[in-house]
Structures are given as C-alpha cells and as structure tokens.
C-alpha cells in the first residue's frame, strides 16, 4: 500500500516505522522547524524509534497527500479542524483517511471523524485506528490488539486486513461512535488513575475501572452508539496501558498534577474531560468521574477530597 503518515510525534513516528517494517511504501510528513520533524531529519531517530531507511521523510504536504492512497493522521486532536483546511487544498479524491488519534473537539463536542466530515470528506472514506498499545512496548517486540472502525464496513476490512502484522492484530469495528468516544474517554480515566496513584489511593483504581467503563457506556448509548463498545478494546481493553502503565501520558499527568509537578508532554485527557462534561450535559448523562477530573483541573478543587467524596457516596446499586 502507498501510505502517508501525517505527524512525526510519538504515534506518528511509530506508525511509519511499523508500516515500513511490514513492507508498505511510507511517506512520513512533518513541519520543517518543528522539533519532532527536525529530530528525525537531523538524527534519523527520536526517543522512540529509528527512522526506517525505506521511509520518505518530507515536509511537503502536497507531495505527501497526492502520492499516497491512504492518509493516516496522527496529530493533536484539537488541531485537526485547522489541519484539515490545509489538506483539502490538495487533490484528495478517493483518498482514504485514517485517524490514529483520540479526542473530542472541545469547541463543538464533535467526534474527530465528524470534524473530518465537516471538512468535506466523504464519511465512507474515513476510518479510525484505536485500542491499546505503547510504542515503548511495541518496539521491544511485545504485541497487542487494536481496532479499525469506520462508517464503511468494506473500508474496515480492507484496512484491518492490510495493516495487520506480527505486532498488531486488528479487529473489525462496527460502532464508530462507541469506538471514538470510548477511545477518547479512556484518557480521562487515565488522568483519574494517575491522581489516585499520586495521592496514595491506588487501591481505588479497581472501582474506578468498573464505574468508569459504566459511565462511558451510558454516554455512548445516549449518543446513538452501542454501549457494549465501552467494554471492548477501544475503552476497557485499553485500561492496562492507560491506567497502569508507566508509559501512559495521561496517567503520568494525573500523578504529577497531584504532586504539584509539571508534565511537559501532551495529555489528551485534559481537553477531553472538558468536552465530555459538555456532552454529558447535552445528552443528560451523569458522568461522575469525568466531572471529578474536570473540577480538579478546571476549578482547582482538591483532588483527594473530590475522589474520596466520590467513592464514599451513599449506598446504591452497583450499576
């Protein structure tokens, strides 16, 4: 396959490395002058992967778009809408777009595939790549399972069958609403888990997992998706890598936040908490853990007081 990977960050650089290793023709795009692009160009590697010599590294967006049939986007979720304006300046007829990123647009509450549709892309040419996995584990040869989902079942099968390899087994997704919301929401739960770790209440991560998945399931159902998706790879199946792993940016952000330490890397769950809170209000769904994270980050509430109050609510049915 001819594939362009737009983005040279943690996931973008890994995807290029993974796909080139599986024999695909890969163009890796980044912005000249941006650290993530420059470090690959100047050193041939970053802190995660070595740039495969078969990869065509470029800062020419027109070239990257027009030379490939499949366009994989891996950038910050909140930058997607403005980035799509640049992409649609070029010839994109019949191109397949795969979003390997997790989040919800804060200003609109829209899922990322909806942002791409707003940009004029046919929904049948859009897919999402979600599920568990850390680059640090993949490059050591540890495999994982992930999901390709889309509005188009044929596109799901085409991508999952062609992108799979020894490191990643892909499952066919059939609920793009659930896949996108579940994947984005797990980052909020990751922040909550990190806050519990940082405050010395790691034992509460069990209840966090059970109750977190249930509140996300309710939101998915209210939005028209299949609530069971919350218990699949896009959400609950991603908890090990997000709520427990030392490599989880969101868990690390939460832990450092509680300890009063700065975290310099991107934690998508911060903006997702704000977006999900708005979605909960819009669809009239109670999201207690999401609201707890929001109140801590955006309203400066005391983290441990918030969580201990949350987990000591009056006796009630579990679900």
ABEGO torsion letter per residue (X at the ends): XBBBBBEABAAAAAAAAAAAAAGBBBBBBBBBGBAAAAAAAAAGBBAABBBBAABBBBABAAAAAAABABBBBBBBAAAAAAAAAAAAABBABGBBBBBBBBEBBAAAGBBAAAAAAAAGBBAAABBBBBEBEBAAAAAAGBBBBBBBBBABAAAAAAAAAAABBAABBBBBBABAAAAAAAAAAAAAAAAAAAAAAAAGAAAAAAAAAAAAAAAAAAAAAAAGBBAAAAABAABAAAAAAAAABAABAAAAAAAAAAAGBBBABBBAAAAAAAAAAAAAAAAGBBBAAAAAAAAAAAAGBBAAAAAAAAAABBBBBAX
